[in-house]
Amino acid sequence: MTLPKRPDHDITQLREVADRIATLIQRNVEGTGGLPRLVDALKQSGQIADLLIEYSVRWFNDNHGESILLGPELYWLLTETVPHEEDGGGSEVDCHPVTRTRQMLLICVLEKLSTRPWRPETAEDAAALVKHRYSNNAMPVLPTRQPAEVEGVITTSQFT
């Protein structure tokens, strides 16, 4: 099967969106929506759609409705379903344009995070996390954090 040829998405726009996502990841204090979740979500259109909607709402609220996280065109592209390739007997297949755009977004987010004071626990943990979670044969395992026991606080885990 031959994949349709599409131009790569504008890297400038991806960097702008990545900067906003990196800001949300950096502000993340409750343990949801961080880098591991982004890496996992980039693999499937449904997961990335849910995460982008969550990030869009957070961004919109944090900026008092003055700006948006990303436009509908980029959202549409990032959440497009990538067709499953049948095993072609070991022949190499070019990366699907949607997959490549998602990968470029991840690279841009990592680029933005590397210029900020945000750091994962250790550099080795971050490298292992990205490698493990983005490899083709990885089984996603999300680390769990127990929220602080504070009466009357609503956490996002109550809405899953």
BELCORQUI-V736537 format. One record per backbone hydrogen bond with DSSP energy under -0.5 kcal/mol. NH is the residue of the N-H (numbers start at 1). CO is the residue of the C=O. If there is no record, write none. Layout:
NH_CO, NH_CO
This chain:
6_4, 14_10, 15_11, 16_12, 17_13, 18_14, 19_15, 20_16, 21_17, 22_18, 23_19, 24_20, 25_21, 26_22, 27_23, 28_24, 28_25, 38_34, 39_35, 40_36, 41_37, 42_38, 43_40, 44_41, 48_41, 48_44, 49_45, 50_46, 51_47, 52_48, 53_49, 54_50, 55_51, 56_52, 57_53, 58_54, 59_55, 60_56, 61_57, 62_58, 63_59, 64_61, 65_60, 66_63, 75_71, 76_72, 77_73, 78_74, 79_75, 80_77, 83_81, 91_88, 100_96, 101_97, 102_98, 103_99, 104_100, 105_101, 106_102, 107_103, 108_104, 109_105, 110_106, 111_107, 112_108, 113_109, 114_110, 115_111, 115_112, 116_113, 126_122, 127_123, 128_124, 129_125, 130_126, 131_127, 132_128, 133_129, 134_130, 135_131, 135_132, 138_135, 140_138, 147_145, 150_148, 153_150, 158_155, 159_156, 160_157
